[in-house]
Amino acid sequence: MTVSYNKLWKLLVDKKMSKADLRKAAGIAPNTMTKLRRDEEVSLAILGKICATLHVNIGDIIDLIQDETAVEAHHG
């Protein structure tokens, strides 16, 4: 399973907010922002900070994408 933060980036555009603005407002470390940009997993605490800063729910900023091989293995 992989994660995608495309919803987050679209939300920032809608709010006319830069990634740097978000990082400062939510108190996120630069290396954590790099993980987000690379669609890597970050902690729920970080996602919670982002949600609180943007006044949204977690589903508004992240998508979980099931890998095709994982789906096939699960359904056998």
C-alpha positions in Angstrom: 0.0 0.0 0.0 1.3 3.4 -0.9 0.2 6.9 0.2 -0.5 10.0 -2.0 -0.6 13.5 -0.7 -2.0 15.0 -4.0 -5.1 16.1 -2.1 -3.0 18.1 0.3 -1.1 19.9 -2.5 -4.4 20.7 -4.3 -5.8 22.0 -1.0 -2.8 24.3 -0.5 -3.4 25.7 -4.0 -7.1 26.3 -3.2 -6.1 28.1 0.0 -3.3 30.1 -1.8 -0.8 28.7 0.7 2.7 27.5 -0.1 4.4 24.4 1.2 6.7 26.6 3.2 3.7 28.4 4.7 2.2 25.1 5.8 5.5 23.9 7.2 5.9 27.0 9.4 2.2 27.1 10.4 2.0 23.5 11.4 5.5 23.3 12.9 6.7 20.6 10.6 10.5 19.8 10.1 12.0 20.4 6.7 12.9 16.7 6.4 9.3 15.8 7.1 8.1 18.1 4.2 10.6 16.2 2.0 8.9 12.9 2.9 5.5 14.4 2.1 6.7 15.7 -1.3 8.0 12.2 -2.0 4.7 10.5 -1.0 6.5 8.7 1.9 4.7 7.8 5.1 4.8 10.2 8.0 3.4 9.8 11.5 -0.3 10.3 12.4 0.9 13.1 14.7 2.3 15.0 11.7 -0.9 14.4 9.7 -2.9 15.6 12.7 -0.9 18.9 12.9 -1.6 19.5 9.2 -5.3 18.8 9.5 -5.5 21.1 12.5 -3.7 23.8 10.7 -5.8 23.6 7.6 -9.1 22.8 9.5 -9.7 19.6 7.5 -10.0 15.9 8.2 -7.3 13.3 7.4 -9.2 12.0 4.4 -9.0 15.5 2.9 -5.2 15.4 2.6 -4.2 11.8 2.0 -5.1 8.8 -0.2 -4.1 5.3 0.4 -3.4 3.5 -2.8 -3.5 -0.3 -2.8 -0.8 -2.0 -4.9 -2.3 -4.3 -7.6 -0.1 -7.2 -6.4 -1.3 -6.8 -2.8 -4.9 -6.8 -4.0 -4.4 -10.0 -6.1 -2.6 -11.7 -3.2 -5.4 -10.8 -0.8 -8.2 -12.0 -3.1 -6.1 -15.0 -4.2 
